[in-house]
Amino acid sequence: MDLNKRLLAIAVAALLFPQAATAVKTIIYTDHEALGGMRTQFLNDVFFPAVERESQGRLKIEPHWDGKISTSYRALQTVSKGATADMAIVVPEYSAQELPLHQMFKSFPVGPSADKQIAFFRRVYREVPAFQAELLRQNVVPVFIATGYPVAFFSTHEIKKLDDLKETKWRTASFWHQDFLRNAGATPVIMPWGDGIYKALADGRLDGVMVNVDSGYQLEIHEAAPHVLLSPELWLGHVYLVVMNKQTWDRLTKAEQQAIRRAALSSYKKLGGIMRAKMVTQIRDMKKQGAQVRLVRHAEIMKWEKATRYQQVQASWVKEQQSKGLTEAGPVMARVSEIMKETMKAE
């Protein structure tokens, strides 16, 4: 091939495949968890490859797991600065001062699961601009919303109904759940996570642990507290935000940004099914290991919702936030509550 034909071929290739004419952009991602859990495996096996595929190889995610770059409590600050990571998983609960509005997601005792839960969060971020604005104030842009499993009650003794929580002692990390337990007649116990939890379950200082079912399964709490109550309706409201540094996002071309959005859309379609399948596996494994797992009936869950007096708890939280100057807390809580009700009606 002579020089003119070679140059013509290069020019045509550049027009047809513009990504071939420019270098691959590598996006550094940090995660506080090790690769292997449902969420980390999903991001690694589904979302990240989808970004590369949708960008036709123009974008490549370089993941760093197990807190190699940043811990869970520093992730937001790390990606906000953008010096060591372009993208990170951010758990709003670990950044309560910076993301106060995001704390309200856990204020509901009952809610949707799997696909419906994903749809709920996507609708909230689409229709309530205050959440994206809160993230933008921290110099980050959300690119994917991952969610968690329902909450479960891991008990040292059999619980025939949720009313039996009265006069029992439960460890939970959520300030919302502490109020729920207190209103239901139980005693919430604040205790750092570690071997002390298992010792407290063994010696009677704790009657149980209220935690998301996958964490209870992975940490083998069912071995010390083998009576497990769970239901897809027992809402936890845990959200894992994949966010990108704002400057990194702005440096991407429009086509690259659209590729990430398409990757997110295709990944959302797979996430709910994978979550359901993994939960079935977790329940099966716990039963094989001797745990007594009971699915809570809907009527019983409705009694639990009433016992928590969650709307009073929400109102107190809103009042506290407004006293700190967060005037939008009330309207945002009202709108999120409306979306939750509409989501549950569609269940």
N, C-alpha and C positions, 0 to 999 in steps of 0.2 A: 504494500500500500504506500503510495507516494505521500509527501508531506501534506499537500492540500487536502487529500481525502482523509488523512488521519486527523487533521484539525477539524474538518467538517464532522467526522464521527464523534469527536470529543464534544463539540458544540451541541450536537443533537442529543448526546447522552446527558449533558448538563441540563438541557431543557426538559427532557423526559424524566430524568432522575436527579433532581437538584440536590438530594441528600448526598449523592456520590461525589459532588463537586466540593463539599465542605466537610470539615472534620466532625467526628462523633463527639457529642457533648456528654460528658460523664457527670452524673448527679450523685453526690455523696449522701448516703442515707444512714441515719443512726437510730438504733432501737435498744431499749434497756433490757429487753428479754432475749433469751437465747433462741436460736432457730430450732423449731421442733413443735411448738404449740400450734393450735389451730390458726390463730391470727397471724403469727409470724410466717408459718408455712404458706398460708394463703397469699400473703403479700409477695413472698419470694417466688411462689410457683404460678400465681395467677396474675396479680396486678402488675408487678415489675415486668414480666415478659410481655404483657399486653401493651405497656408503654413503649417498649422497644419495637414491638410489632406494628403498632399504630403509627409510630413515627418513622417506620421503614428503616429502622436501625440508626436513626439520627440521634436518638436519646438512649442512654444506657444508665441504669441504676446500679451503683456500687454500694451494696449493703454492708453495714458494720453492726453486728449483733452483740447481745450480752453486755451492753454498757461499755463497749470498747472506746467509744468517743464521748458519750455523755450518759449520766445516770437519768433515771426517770424524773427526778425532781429538778434537774437542770436542763432537760431537753428543750423546753420553750426558750430559755435564754440562749442556749447554744445555737438553735436554728435561727433565732431572731438576729443574732450577730452575723451568722453566716460565714464565720472564719474557718471552722473545722468541719461543718456539715451544711449541705444545701437543703436537706429534707430530713424530717424526723417524725417519730410517733410522739404525740403529745397527749397525755392524759389530763384533762381539765382539773380533776380532783387534786392533782399534784401541784397545780398552779392557781390555787383559789384566789390569791390576792390579785393576780393579773387577769384572771378570767372569772370574775364573780358571777356573771349571768349564766355561764355554763354549769354552775353548781346546781341549778334548778332541775336539771334532767333527772336527778336521783330522788326528787321530791314526790314521786308517785309510787305507791305500793303495788299497783297493778298496771300492766301495760302489755303491748304487743310483743311478739317474738319473731325471730327469723326474718322472712321477707317483709312482714308488716312492720317490724321494728326498723329495718333499713329504710322502708318507705316513709316512716314517721320522721326519722332524723333528716332525710333528704328534703322532705317538705318543710320542716322547721327552718333549715338553713336557706331554703329557697324563698320562704314567705316572711321570715322574721329577720330583717337586715341587721338587727342589733348584734347578732352572734358573729356574723362575718366582720362587722365593724369592730367588735371587741378583739378579734384576731388581728385585724389590720393594725390596730393600735399597738400590737406587739410585733409588728413588722413581719407577719407571716400570712400566707394564703392557703386555705384548705384545698387539697386536691383529691382526697378520698376520705370517706367516713366509715371506719370499721366499728362494729358494735360487739357487745359481750353477751354472755349467757344470762339466763334468769338467776335470781337469788335462790338459795336453798337453805334449809335449816338442818344442820348436822347435830344430832342430839345423842347424849349418852343413854337416854332412856326413851321408850316408845312414846310418841305423841299421837294420840288418837284423833285429836282435833287441835286446831291452832289456838283454841281457848285454853288449852293446857299449858300455854306459855306463861300463864300467870304464876307469879312467885318463883320464877326460874331465872337463872343468870346466863346472859348471852354476850359473847364477844362479837363486836362488829366494828369496822373501821369508819363507817359512814355516820356523820352527825345526824343525817335524816333518819337513818335506821335506829339510832339511839333513841330519838324521840318517839318513833313508831313503837318500839319495844316498851318504852316507859308508859305510853298511853294504853298499851295492851295489857298492862299489869306486870310486865317482866322487868328485870333489872339489867340495864346495859352495862357492860364492863369494858373499860378502856384498857387495853393490854397490847404492848408491842408484839409484832409477829415474831415467832421463834419457838424454840423448844418449850418455853414456858407455857405456851398454849396447850400443848399435849399433856404437860404435867398438871395443869389446872383442870383439864378434863378428867384426868385420872384420879385426882384427889378430891374432886367435888367442888372446887372453887368456881368451876364453870359447868353449866349444864349443857351448853352447846355453843356452836359457832354459826353465825348468820353471814354467809359469804356466797359469791357466785359459784354455781355448781362446778364449773371447770376448774376453778382454783381449789375447791375442796377436793376434787378428784385428783388433780396433779399433786397436791400436798398430802394426799392420803389421810385426810381428816376422818374419813369414814372408818378407818381402823380404830381410832380412839373414840369416835362418836358414830356408831354404826347405824343409827336410826335416822334416815334421811327423808325429809319432806321436800318435794319440789313440784313445780308446774311451770309450763311456758308462760302462764299469766303472771307469775310472781316477778314483777318488774325489778330490774336492777338499775337500768338507765345508764349503764357504763358505756362511754363512747371513747373510742381511740381515734384521734384525728391525725391523719397523715398531712402534714403541712410543709410548705416550702418557703424558704426565705424570700421576702418580697422582691428584693433586687435580682435574685436568681430568676424568679418568675418573670419579671419585666424584661430580662435579657433574652428570654426565649422568643422565637418568632411566633406570630399568630398561629401558623400551621402547627408548630410544636405544642403550643398551649392547647390547641384543639385536639391534638393527638392524645394528650394526657386526659382530657375530658372524655374522649371516646373510650380510652382504656378503663377509666373509672366506670362508665356506663356498662361496658361489657362485663366487668368484674362484679358489679352489683347483682347482675342476673344470676351469678353462680354462688354468691356468698350465702344466701339463705338456705339453699339445699345442702351445702356443705356443713353449715352450722347444725341443721337438724340431724344429719347423719352422724356427726361427731357426738352430739348429745345422746343419741341412742346407744352409741358405743360406750360412752362413759357410764350410763346407767347399767348396761349389761355387765361391764367390767366390775363395777362396785358390787353388784349382786353376786357375781362369781366369787368375789373376795369376802362374802359373808354379810354384806350390808343389807339392811332391811329398807328398801326404797319404796316410798309410797307417793303416788301422784295425788296431789290435793284436788278435791272436787271444786267445781266452780262456785257452788253455794257457800262452801267453807271459805273460799278466797274472798267472796263478797263480805262475809262477816269480818275477816281480817282487815279488809280495806276500811270498813266502818270503824273498827276498833282503833286503828292507827290515828284517826282524826287528822289525816294528812292535810286537809284543807286549812285547818287551824295552824298547823305547823308551817305551811306555806305562807300564810298571812303574817305570822310572826317574823318569818325570815324576810319577807318583803319589807315590813316595817323597819327592821334592823338595817337593811340595805339602803332604804331611803334616808334613814338618819345619817348614813355615811355619805350621802350625796348621790347615790345611784338612783336617780328619780325614775328611770325607765323600768326599774325592777317590776313594778306593779303591772303596767301594760304588757310587758313581755311575758310575765307569768300568766296573765289572763289569756293571751293569744296562744301560748304553748298548751295551756289547759284545754282550750277549744280544739286544737289540732289533735290532742290526745283523745278527747271524747269522740271526735269524728272518726279517728282511726279505729278505736275500739268498737264503735257501732258497725264498722265495715268488716269486723272480724268474722 
